[in-house]
Amino acid sequence: MNTPGNWSNCTNGRSNVPDQNDNVIISGVPSNQPIVTTDTIINGISPLPGATPGGTITINSNRILRINDTTNEIESDITFRGATDNCSDCELLFKHLNIVNGATVNFYRGITFGGTHFGSVYVGSSTDVGHVKILPGTTDKTMWPRFSSDHLYDSDANGFIVQAPSGSSSTIEINGMNSRTLSSYGTLFSFVENYEIILFDNFIARYDAAYATKQGSPIIELQSCTGATITDTSWDELDFILPINATGFNFSVNGCSSLGVDSISVTPMTGGTNGGWGEAYAEDPDNVLAW
């Protein structure tokens, strides 16, 4: 990725390879799939009219691809994966990642993504649409993508924030994901409005603290169901590893009475730790969840 001959139109006067000031275009043509062999930083990923989207960036072991803190925008379909299916140190780092312009980001096998501080993933916004797929296609948990953040500790530091403008939907598909954060604050998934949950299965939430959440924070929250579509109504094989603090929640479901009582079933992971499992830890005034 850091070889000038691998890039077109990158006459930036700074070694002529993309850096923190440059957005890159990764097409879906097989011969144009970068491999990160040295630590690299870019500004974002942009579309090219007429180009085939859907490229893949492969990150080698003990290597980091960093998305710069300036715009952090991904505006074209892209897949991130590790060089091996069970890589534990193939890293994509960012402070905030903004998935917009209808782009779909696929976090695939062997990738660890997030940030030393924060690590929020904005899937769409109040004015734009984005999509995330975490579909490793295996039950081997060592191959599942890993979301990692040292701290999720304020209102601007949730994990995934999913929303779209009225009349549109940003989407989430998950079937095999690990998550880890060092602190016990913050929410891993915040569904705000105008979203679709296509699939939500095989998810592990680990907080490296005494309890999973504090200060009233849920692990997964539906802030409202305005414009929401819940395509997957059976969320299976979920593991909330640590107990829930007295002021925290595993789920928080608000403004969703339109979905109906017991309209989303949730089941714990077979053989999981499940220290934070149970209806007693949920905030669900309309009884949307079925346990």
C-alpha positions in Angstrom: 0.0 0.0 0.0 3.0 2.3 0.5 4.4 1.8 -2.9 4.0 4.7 -5.3 3.6 2.5 -8.3 0.5 0.9 -6.8 -1.5 4.2 -7.0 -2.8 6.4 -9.8 -3.0 10.2 -9.6 -1.3 10.4 -6.2 1.1 13.2 -6.9 0.8 14.7 -3.4 4.4 15.7 -3.1 4.7 13.5 0.0 6.3 10.3 -1.4 3.3 10.0 -3.8 1.5 7.4 -1.6 -1.7 8.2 0.3 -1.3 9.7 3.8 -3.3 11.4 6.4 -4.3 14.2 4.0 -5.6 11.9 1.3 -8.7 10.0 0.6 -8.3 6.8 -1.4 -10.4 5.1 -4.0 -10.5 1.3 -3.8 -12.3 -0.3 -6.6 -13.7 -3.8 -6.7 -11.4 -5.0 -9.4 -9.4 -8.0 -8.0 -6.1 -6.6 -9.1 -6.7 -3.4 -7.1 -7.0 -4.8 -3.6 -4.4 -3.2 -1.2 -2.5 -5.2 1.5 -1.3 -3.2 4.4 2.3 -4.4 5.1 3.5 -1.3 7.0 1.6 0.9 9.4 -0.4 3.4 7.3 -2.7 6.4 7.8 -5.3 7.7 5.4 -7.9 10.4 5.6 -10.9 8.4 4.3 -12.3 6.4 1.4 -14.1 8.1 -1.5 -16.1 6.9 -4.4 -15.2 7.3 -8.1 -18.1 7.7 -10.5 -18.2 4.8 -12.9 -15.8 2.7 -10.9 -16.8 -0.7 -9.5 -17.2 -0.4 -5.7 -16.7 -3.0 -3.1 -12.9 -3.4 -2.8 -11.1 -5.2 0.0 -8.3 -3.9 2.2 -6.3 -6.7 3.9 -4.2 -5.8 7.0 -1.2 -7.9 7.8 -0.4 -9.2 11.3 1.1 -6.6 13.7 0.1 -3.8 11.3 -2.2 -0.8 11.6 -4.3 1.1 9.2 -5.4 4.3 10.8 -8.3 6.5 9.5 -7.4 10.2 10.2 -9.3 12.3 12.7 -10.2 15.0 10.2 -13.1 13.6 8.4 -13.0 9.9 9.0 -15.5 9.4 6.2 -16.1 6.2 4.2 -18.2 7.0 1.2 -17.8 3.9 -0.9 -18.3 0.2 -0.3 -15.3 -1.5 1.3 -14.3 -4.7 3.2 -11.7 -4.8 5.9 -10.2 -8.1 6.8 -7.1 -9.6 8.5 -4.4 -11.3 6.5 -5.4 -14.6 8.2 -8.9 -15.6 9.3 -7.9 -15.7 13.0 -5.5 -12.8 13.1 -5.5 -11.1 16.5 -3.4 -8.0 15.7 -4.5 -6.9 12.2 -5.8 -3.5 13.2 -8.0 -0.7 11.8 -7.9 2.3 14.2 -9.9 5.5 14.3 -11.4 7.9 16.8 -14.8 8.3 14.9 -15.7 6.6 11.7 -18.5 8.1 9.6 -20.1 5.7 7.1 -22.1 7.8 4.7 -23.1 8.3 1.0 -25.0 4.9 1.1 -21.7 3.1 1.6 -21.6 -0.5 3.0 -18.6 -1.4 5.3 -18.0 -5.1 5.8 -15.8 -6.0 8.8 -14.7 -9.5 7.9 -12.6 -12.3 9.5 -9.5 -11.5 11.4 -9.9 -7.7 11.8 -9.7 -5.8 15.0 -11.3 -2.3 14.7 -11.9 0.6 17.0 -9.8 3.1 18.8 -7.5 3.6 21.8 -10.0 6.3 22.9 -13.6 6.4 21.8 -13.7 4.3 18.5 -17.3 5.3 17.6 -18.8 4.1 14.3 -21.5 6.4 12.9 -23.6 4.4 10.6 -25.4 7.1 8.6 -26.4 10.4 10.2 -29.5 12.7 10.4 -28.8 13.7 6.8 -27.1 10.6 5.3 -27.3 6.8 5.0 -24.7 4.1 5.8 -24.6 0.4 6.2 -22.6 -2.1 8.2 -22.2 -5.9 7.7 -20.3 -8.1 10.2 -20.8 -11.5 8.6 -17.7 -13.7 9.0 -19.6 -16.8 7.8 -18.2 -19.0 10.6 -19.1 -20.2 14.1 -15.4 -20.1 15.1 -15.3 -17.2 17.5 -11.5 -16.7 17.0 -12.3 -15.6 13.4 -15.1 -13.1 14.3 -14.3 -9.4 13.8 -13.4 -7.6 17.1 -14.6 -4.2 18.0 -12.2 -2.8 20.6 -12.1 0.5 22.5 -10.3 1.4 25.7 -13.0 3.9 26.7 -16.6 4.5 25.8 -17.3 7.1 28.4 -19.4 10.0 27.2 -22.4 10.9 25.0 -20.1 11.2 22.0 -18.3 7.9 22.6 -20.8 5.2 22.0 -19.8 2.2 19.8 -22.2 2.1 16.9 -24.6 4.9 16.3 -27.2 4.0 13.7 -29.6 6.5 12.1 -30.7 8.0 8.8 -32.9 10.9 7.5 -36.7 10.4 7.4 -37.7 8.1 4.5 -34.4 6.3 4.4 -32.8 3.5 6.5 -29.3 2.8 7.7 -28.8 -0.9 8.3 -27.0 -3.3 10.5 -26.3 -7.0 9.8 -24.4 -9.0 12.5 -23.8 -12.7 12.7 -20.5 -13.2 14.5 -18.9 -10.4 16.4 -16.7 -9.9 19.5 -16.5 -6.6 21.3 -14.3 -5.4 24.2 -13.9 -2.2 26.0 -11.6 -1.5 29.0 -14.1 0.9 30.8 -17.5 0.2 32.1 -19.2 3.3 30.6 -20.9 3.8 27.2 -23.2 1.9 24.9 -22.1 -0.5 22.2 -25.1 -0.2 19.9 -27.3 2.9 19.8 -30.2 2.7 17.3 -31.5 6.3 17.0 -34.1 6.5 14.3 -34.8 5.4 10.7 -32.8 2.2 10.8 -33.2 -1.4 9.9 -31.8 -4.3 11.9 -31.5 -7.0 9.3 -29.7 -9.5 11.4 -28.4 -9.5 15.0 -27.0 -12.9 16.1 -23.9 -14.3 17.6 -22.6 -11.2 19.5 -20.3 -11.2 22.5 -20.0 -8.0 24.7 -17.0 -7.9 27.1 -16.2 -5.0 29.4 -12.8 -5.3 31.2 -14.2 -3.8 34.4 -16.0 -5.0 37.5 -19.4 -4.6 35.8 -20.6 -4.4 32.3 -22.2 -0.9 32.5 -22.5 2.1 34.8 -24.2 5.4 35.0 -27.4 4.1 33.4 -25.7 3.0 30.2 -27.2 0.1 28.3 -25.1 -2.3 26.2 -27.7 -2.2 23.4 -30.3 0.6 23.1 -33.2 1.4 20.9 -33.5 5.1 21.5 -36.7 5.2 19.5 -38.5 3.2 16.9 -39.3 6.1 14.6 -38.8 4.9 11.1 -37.4 1.6 12.4 -37.7 -1.8 10.7 -36.8 -4.9 12.7 -36.4 -7.6 10.1 -34.7 -10.0 12.4 -37.1 -10.4 15.4 -35.0 -13.3 17.0 -31.7 -12.1 18.4 -30.0 -15.4 19.1 -26.7 -16.4 20.8 -25.9 -13.2 22.7 -23.4 -13.2 25.5 -23.1 -10.3 28.0 -20.1 -11.6 29.8 -20.1 -9.5 33.0 -22.8 -8.7 35.6 -24.8 -5.5 35.1 -24.3 -2.7 37.6 -27.3 -1.6 39.5 -27.7 1.6 37.4 -26.9 -0.1 34.0 -28.9 -2.2 31.6 -28.2 -4.9 29.1 -31.0 -3.6 26.8 -32.8 -0.3 26.8 -35.9 -0.1 24.6 -37.8 3.1 24.5 -40.5 4.6 22.3 -41.2 1.2 20.7 -44.7 0.4 21.8 -45.7 0.2 18.1 -43.6 -3.0 17.8 -45.9 -4.8 20.2 -45.4 -6.9 23.4 -42.8 -9.7 23.1 -42.1 -8.8 19.5 -38.3 -9.3 19.7 -37.0 -12.5 21.2 -33.5 -12.6 22.7 -31.6 -15.8 23.6 -28.3 -16.2 25.4 -25.3 -17.8 23.9 -25.0 -21.6 24.3 -22.1 -22.2 26.7 -21.6 -18.5 27.2 -20.8 -16.7 30.4 -23.9 -14.6 30.4 -23.2 -12.7 33.6 -25.3 -9.8 32.5 -28.2 -11.8 31.1 -31.8 -11.5 32.2 -35.0 -9.4 32.0 -34.2 -8.0 35.4 -31.4 -6.0 33.9 -33.4 -4.6 31.0 -35.1 -1.2 30.6 -38.2 -2.1 28.5 -41.3 -0.2 29.6 -43.4 -1.5 26.7 -42.3 -5.1 27.2 -41.0 -5.4 23.6 -38.4 -8.0 24.5 -39.3 -11.7 25.0 -36.9 -13.6 27.2 
